Structures are given as C-alpha cells and as structure tokens.
Amino acid sequence: MKYVIPVLAGRLVRAAARLRGGGSAYPGRTVLTLAPDFLSHVASQFEQGVVFVLGSNGKSTTTMMLTETLRAHGLSVFTNPTGANLPQGIASAFLREVTVTGRVKHDIGVIEVDEAFAVELTRSLHPSTVLMLNVQVDQLYRFFETERVGTMMTDTAALATTAVVTNRDDQHLAPYEARPGQTVTRFGAAPDVVEASPNGLQNAHDFSREADGGRSADSEVLSLSGDRATISVGGTTVEVRLPARGLHYAVDAAAALQTASVVLGRPVDPAAVSRAFESMKPAYGRGERMSLGADEAEFIMFKNAASLQLNLDALPQDVEQVMLAIDEGTPDISWIYDIDFSHLDHVDVLAGAKAWQLALRLEHDGIPVHVIEEDISKAIRLMRRLPSPSDHTKHFVTNYEQMMLARRILGHPDLEKTA
C-alpha cells in the first residue's frame, strides 16, 4: 500500500497536465517526490531484467525496434515510448503501466536513457543489459566534449549485471571490454555498406587513441537499399523493412537484433523479426507520414549535425519538394557549416527562428531557397499550396521542436511533451 498515494497523485497530475496541453515530466516528478524508491520498486519486478539503450542518436528508434522484436518473440515488454529519457520522464512512463499499488506485470523493461543520467539511473533501475549505440557530436553546449559522452556510456555499461552490446564501428565504444560477470557482443555495418554512404556513419573520432580495427561484429548490416536491409545476426541472415530510409536506421536495426538475441539467450527467429519490422510504425518524426490531402508529409527529424547529415544522405534522388525548419530549440547551429547539403538542389521553404542563418549557409553552396517564412504555421500553408509532386510526398526536415509544432498543426497532438 506504500505506493497508492504517490501513484494516484502522479496520475492526478498527469490528468491535469493533459488538460493544459502536455508535460510528461510532471507526473513522474510528483511520484518520485512522494516515493523516491519508486523506480527501484518497479524495476525489481521484471523477471528478465532491464535493458538500457544509450546513444547520441537513434535511442528512440532502437528502443522501438528492440521492444517490437522481443514482443514478436512472445515477451511482454515495458518501454518509455515517447522518448522521455530523464528520471522523471521514465517514472511518468511507469505510471501508465503500474497498478495503484505499484505492481507491473511485464517480463522485461527496455528503457531509453539520457547519457548524463545513466549512471545515476543504474542505482535505481539496475540494468542487466546495456546497449551503446554511438558517440556523435551532440549538444556540446551541454556535454562540452564527445569524449565525456563516451565515458558516460562506458561507465554505465560497466554497471550492467549481465551483458553489454556495443558498436564495433565507434572508436569510443568498440574497445569496451567485459567486466566480471558480463558478456560483450558487438554490432556494425559491413565496410562496403558504409563506403556506399556519401558521408559515412558520422561517429565521432576519438583522437586520444590510435585507430583500432579488427574487431568482429556479432550482428552486421550486409546490404541496404532504400528502406530494406539484410542483417546477419549470429550467423542467421534476416531481411527487414526499416521504418525509414537511411544507413543509421539499418545500424539501429542491427543493434536491436543483437540485443534481442542476447536477451532471449538464443538466435532471433527470422520470421518473428520480419513480422515485427513489417508492422512497425516510425517513431515520432523519424520518417513518419501524415496526410496532406492528395499528398503526404514525410517528417524527418534531426537533433544535431550527425542526424541531419545522415537524413539528408538518405533523401531520394532529385527530391521535388522540401522544407527545412529549425528554431531556438537547437541553441548552437554553427555546425551547419560542416554539413554536406549537396543532396539538395533547392529548398522550397525555410522555417523557424533560425531560418535566416540556414539561408546564409545554403547561399554559400549556391542552393536556391524559394521562400523564407519563420512562422511554422504559415510555412506549412505554403508547402500545402505547392503543386502535387510526382511522388505525392512533401518532405519536412525539422528539428525536434519544429516537428512537435508541425504535428500539432496537422492534427496529431498525441505525443506528450518530454521536457
């Protein structure tokens, strides 16, 4: 009965927050204030443990892929599907699943975790498995150095009780060696697949050590064409339909499948994997499609230089209509001068508070911009008015905050805020 009042209070706050338009952190903050051990209590109930998903990019997508793969193999899985990856957001996600007495009936927890809070969260969630996706240049105003982010991840991995899955192709993460009681396996992409990508994997260089190759991958992307990938997992070849185009999504899939095989303790079933991926919907804003009448809006969300580059590289050739939108939600965009925009021959609309900064960058490359409109509502109306493209797809390349606003404008306000 210890958790009845905290759970009910958290749910009451959640109901009030929804009436005011969102705020998924507040319910979790409430329950953790009233019951500081709430996360430990819930996590201890998972018979097959807790999996942490860490990485500069791809956490939400990989969490979804791993969750759906495990479900296709018969497990009941708890996850934090909105990407609320701070302690209060994770507590809010648990509130949706537990009984009023704080009981949860799932077999396993698959939890996306913010790197800066990961070590702290091991004290309450006690992960059995840690998956490390990548270290990429991200939020330097917050983390200062990529090396620091890599250390956050490996320090967390060292606390896993059973297994670590890491990226063979990441200089910061690949050298990780097992601690007592742990197994370490790796995922990656075949060299020819990486070489076929115009700008590679975008993982950050580790300048403190010599290049260290030669490690094998237990799960590897063998081929990629559009949204179809062939992946070898423990000697089994699996064909998957990715939720969106791009090498980064294929590598995320390899990571998810390797982690699934570790959790299951056996090779994944190709038929189950195929079913899981075929029915998988894109995570919010990551290749998500919405109706624009006779056409569709494809949302391609980026967080940082690496995700923008990989998403630009994955755009169709001769893309007909595209809007780029970025606002103050991305505080420092000086990195746009490192981006290869050559995949674009024009931009129809630039939107957001930092549209003019982006316009200056595109001017340096001689890429014409047809309209600059800072207001996202007006920018969307301009995109709607354009003639229907031959592929009936209008591409919206946006940062997180502009994606959230655009989804609401188009009538999809179903993603709670994760602030």
FENSULDA-V996979 format. One record per helix or strand of 3 or more residues. SS is the DSSP state (H for helix, E for strand). FROM is the first residue (numbers start at 1). TO is the last residue. If there is no record, write none. Layout:
# FENSULDA-V996979
SS|FROM|TO / SS|FROM|TO
This chain:
# FENSULDA-V996979
H|4|19 / H|24|34 / H|38|43 / E|50|54 / H|59|72 / E|77|79 / H|87|95 / E|108|112 / H|115|125 / E|129|132 / H|140|143 / H|146|157 / E|163|167 / E|183|189 / H|191|195 / E|219|225 / E|228|233 / E|236|241 / H|247|264 / H|270|278 / E|286|292 / E|295|302 / H|305|314 / E|322|325 / H|334|338 / E|346|351 / H|355|364 / E|368|372 / H|376|385 / E|393|399 / H|400|409
